[in-house]
C-alpha cells in the first residue's frame, strides 16, 4: 500500500507538471498571484515522502561466514526546514520517521558445539527511527526550471525499537541495538521549479559512525561474540515538496 501511494503521488505530480518543466519560460515568483519559486526566502518549509532500505556493515573478530542481511523496503515521511545562506548554499533540517525491517541470517558455523534450532539462525531487526539530520545543500546555477545539487551532513536518530534496555537478549529471541546511532550522509538530487511548488526527487546514502550492536549477556554468545563492529547503512529515495 505504501509503495502504491508513493507511486501514485509521483505519477500525479509528473502528469500535472511536465508541461511546466519543459516549456522555455522560466518560472519566477509572482507576488500578485502568490505562486512560483520561493528560493529567495530566508526560511522555507516543506515535507517529504519516500522509501528507504537499511543494511548493516559487519567487522568480525574471526574468519567465519558473513552474516547475511536480508533487506526490506521501508517507508519514510518527514518535514523540511530550509535556511538560505546564499544562491548556492542552503542549511537544512529534515526530521522524519523511518520505518524498516532487516533479517539477519546466520551460518550454522556460528553454533559449533552449541545446540540450536532452525529459528536460531534468523533474527528479525525491526527499527522505527526518529531521524534528525542537519544537512548542507550545495546547488549549481539554475538552468531554466532545473537545479541539480549535492547534499551532505551528519545525523542522529532515536530508535524506538532498539531494545537496548531490554534484559532479554538473543538467548530469548531478542536482538538488541543501541537507541541513539550516529551517521554521516551524502546524496544528490534535482530541484524542479513549478508554478505552485518546487518538486525535488533525491537519493541519499547513510553511513553509521558508531557501533550499533548491544551484545548479549553471555560473552560467548553465537549471535554477538564474533562481531567486532556493526554499523548501520541506508539508502533513501525521497520526494520533496516545498
C-alpha positions as CSV (number, residue, x, y, z in Angstrom):
1,X,0.0,0.0,0.0
2,X,2.8,2.5,0.9
3,X,4.6,1.8,-2.4
4,X,1.4,2.3,-4.3
5,X,0.7,5.6,-2.6
6,X,4.2,6.9,-3.4
7,X,4.0,5.7,-7.0
8,X,0.6,7.4,-7.3
9,X,1.8,10.7,-6.0
10,X,4.8,10.6,-8.3
11,X,2.7,9.9,-11.4
12,X,0.1,12.6,-10.4
13,X,2.9,15.1,-9.9
14,X,4.6,14.2,-13.2
15,X,1.4,14.4,-15.2
16,X,0.4,17.8,-13.8
17,X,3.8,19.4,-14.1
18,X,5.6,18.0,-17.1
19,X,4.3,20.8,-19.3
20,X,5.6,23.4,-16.9
21,X,9.1,21.8,-16.7
22,X,9.8,21.6,-20.3
23,X,8.5,24.9,-21.5
24,X,11.1,27.6,-22.2
25,X,9.5,30.1,-19.9
26,X,11.5,30.4,-16.6
27,X,9.1,30.2,-13.7
28,X,9.7,33.0,-11.2
29,X,7.8,34.2,-8.1
30,X,4.6,36.1,-8.8
31,X,3.8,38.2,-5.6
32,X,0.3,39.1,-7.0
33,X,-0.7,35.6,-7.6
34,X,1.3,34.1,-4.7
35,X,2.9,31.4,-6.7
36,X,6.2,30.4,-8.2
37,X,9.6,29.7,-6.8
38,X,10.3,30.8,-3.2
39,X,14.1,30.5,-3.5
40,X,14.8,34.0,-2.2
41,X,13.0,33.5,1.1
42,X,15.5,33.2,4.0
43,X,13.4,30.4,5.6
44,X,11.3,27.8,3.6
45,X,9.3,24.8,4.7
46,X,8.1,21.6,3.1
47,X,7.7,17.9,3.6
48,X,8.9,14.7,2.0
49,X,7.7,11.1,1.3
50,X,10.0,8.3,0.4
51,X,11.2,4.8,0.6
52,X,14.3,3.5,2.4
53,X,16.5,0.4,2.5
54,X,18.6,-0.2,5.6
55,X,21.5,-2.6,6.0
56,X,24.3,-3.4,8.4
57,X,28.0,-3.5,7.8
58,X,29.9,-6.0,10.0
59,X,33.5,-6.3,11.1
60,X,34.4,-9.7,12.5
61,X,36.8,-11.0,15.1
62,X,37.3,-14.4,13.5
63,X,37.1,-15.6,9.9
64,X,33.6,-17.1,9.8
65,X,31.0,-16.8,7.1
66,X,29.4,-13.4,6.8
67,X,26.1,-12.7,8.5
68,X,23.7,-12.2,5.6
69,X,21.4,-9.1,5.9
70,X,18.1,-9.5,4.2
71,X,16.8,-6.0,3.5
72,X,13.2,-4.9,3.1
73,X,12.0,-1.6,1.7
74,X,10.7,0.8,4.3
75,X,8.7,3.9,4.4
76,X,9.8,7.5,5.2
77,X,7.9,10.7,5.9
78,X,9.0,14.0,7.4
79,X,9.3,17.7,7.4
80,X,11.8,20.2,6.0
81,X,13.2,23.4,7.3
82,X,15.5,25.2,4.8
83,X,17.7,28.2,5.6
84,X,19.1,30.1,2.6
85,X,22.7,31.1,3.1
86,X,23.3,32.4,-0.5
87,X,22.3,31.5,-4.1
88,X,24.2,28.2,-3.9
89,X,24.2,27.1,-0.3
90,X,21.3,26.1,2.0
91,X,21.3,24.7,5.5
92,X,18.6,22.1,6.0
93,X,17.0,20.3,8.9
94,X,14.8,17.3,7.9
95,X,13.3,15.5,10.9
96,X,11.5,12.4,9.8
97,X,10.0,9.0,10.7
98,X,11.8,6.0,9.1
99,X,10.2,2.5,9.4
100,X,12.2,-0.5,8.3
101,X,12.9,-4.2,8.9
102,X,16.0,-6.3,8.4
103,X,16.5,-10.0,8.8
104,X,19.9,-11.4,9.9
105,X,20.7,-14.9,8.7
106,X,23.5,-16.8,10.5
107,X,25.5,-19.6,9.1
108,X,25.4,-22.8,11.2
109,X,29.2,-22.5,11.8
110,X,28.4,-19.8,14.4
111,X,26.8,-22.5,16.5
112,X,29.6,-25.1,16.6
113,X,29.4,-27.1,19.8
114,X,26.1,-25.4,20.7
115,X,22.6,-26.9,20.3
116,X,20.4,-24.8,18.1
117,X,17.2,-24.9,16.1
118,X,16.3,-23.5,12.7
119,X,14.7,-20.4,14.2
120,X,18.1,-19.6,15.9
121,X,19.7,-18.9,12.5
122,X,17.4,-15.9,11.8
123,X,16.9,-12.7,13.8
124,X,14.4,-10.1,12.8
125,X,15.5,-6.5,13.5
126,X,12.6,-4.0,13.4
127,X,13.5,-0.3,13.5
128,X,11.4,2.8,13.9
129,X,13.7,5.8,13.7
130,X,13.0,9.4,14.6
131,X,15.7,10.6,12.1
132,X,17.3,14.0,12.8
133,X,19.7,15.1,10.0
134,X,21.5,18.5,9.7
135,X,22.5,18.9,6.0
136,X,24.3,21.4,3.8
137,X,22.9,21.6,0.3
138,X,25.2,22.8,-2.5
139,X,23.4,23.7,-5.7
140,X,24.6,24.5,-9.2
141,X,23.4,27.5,-11.1
142,X,19.7,27.2,-12.1
143,X,19.2,26.2,-15.7
144,X,15.7,27.2,-16.8
145,X,13.4,25.3,-14.4
146,X,16.0,22.7,-13.2
147,X,18.7,23.0,-10.5
148,X,20.9,20.0,-9.6
149,X,22.5,19.8,-6.2
150,X,24.6,17.6,-3.9
151,X,23.9,17.3,-0.1
152,X,25.8,16.1,2.9
153,X,25.9,16.3,6.6
154,X,25.6,14.5,9.9
155,X,22.6,13.0,11.7
156,X,21.4,11.1,14.7
157,X,18.3,9.1,15.4
158,X,16.1,7.8,18.2
159,X,15.4,4.2,17.6
160,X,12.1,3.4,19.2
161,X,12.5,-0.3,18.6
162,X,16.1,-0.7,19.8
163,X,15.5,-3.0,22.8
164,X,18.7,-1.5,24.3
165,X,17.4,-1.6,27.9
166,X,15.6,-5.0,27.5
167,X,17.2,-7.5,29.9
168,X,16.3,-10.3,27.5
169,X,18.9,-11.0,24.7
170,X,19.3,-13.4,21.8
171,X,19.1,-16.4,24.1
172,X,15.4,-15.4,24.5
173,X,15.0,-14.3,20.8
174,X,15.7,-10.5,21.3
175,X,18.3,-8.9,19.1
176,X,19.2,-5.6,20.6
177,X,20.6,-2.4,19.1
178,X,21.5,1.0,20.5
179,X,18.8,3.7,20.8
180,X,20.9,6.6,19.5
181,X,23.1,5.8,16.5
182,X,25.2,8.5,14.7
183,X,25.6,8.8,10.9
184,X,27.0,10.9,8.1
185,X,25.1,11.3,4.9
186,X,25.8,12.1,1.2
187,X,23.4,12.4,-1.7
188,X,22.3,14.3,-4.8
189,X,19.0,15.4,-6.4
190,X,17.4,17.9,-8.8
191,X,15.0,20.8,-7.9
192,X,12.2,21.1,-10.4
193,X,10.5,24.6,-10.4
194,X,6.8,24.5,-10.9
195,X,4.1,27.2,-10.7
196,X,2.6,26.1,-7.4
197,X,5.6,24.4,-5.6
198,X,9.1,23.0,-6.0
199,X,9.3,19.3,-6.5
200,X,12.6,17.5,-5.7
201,X,13.5,13.8,-6.1
202,X,16.7,12.9,-4.4
203,X,18.9,9.9,-3.5
204,X,20.9,9.9,-0.3
205,X,23.2,7.4,1.4
206,X,23.5,7.0,5.2
207,X,26.6,5.6,6.9
208,X,26.9,4.7,10.5
209,X,29.7,6.1,12.7
210,X,29.3,4.2,15.9
211,X,28.8,0.6,16.8
212,X,25.0,-0.1,16.8
213,X,25.1,-3.6,18.5
214,X,24.2,-4.3,22.1
215,X,25.9,-7.5,22.9
216,X,24.4,-10.5,24.6
217,X,25.0,-11.1,28.3
218,X,26.9,-14.3,27.5
219,X,30.4,-13.3,26.2
220,X,30.4,-16.5,24.1
221,X,27.0,-15.9,22.5
222,X,26.9,-17.3,19.0
223,X,24.9,-14.3,17.8
224,X,27.2,-11.4,19.0
225,X,30.6,-12.7,20.2
226,X,32.2,-12.7,16.8
227,X,31.1,-9.2,15.9
228,X,33.7,-6.5,16.4
229,X,31.5,-3.7,14.9
230,X,28.1,-3.5,13.5
231,X,27.4,-0.2,11.7
232,X,24.1,0.9,10.1
233,X,23.9,1.7,6.4
234,X,21.0,3.0,4.5
235,X,19.7,4.3,1.2
236,X,16.9,6.9,0.9
237,X,14.8,7.8,-2.2
238,X,12.8,10.9,-1.2
239,X,10.3,13.1,-3.0
240,X,10.2,16.6,-1.6
241,X,7.5,19.3,-1.9
242,X,8.2,22.9,-1.0
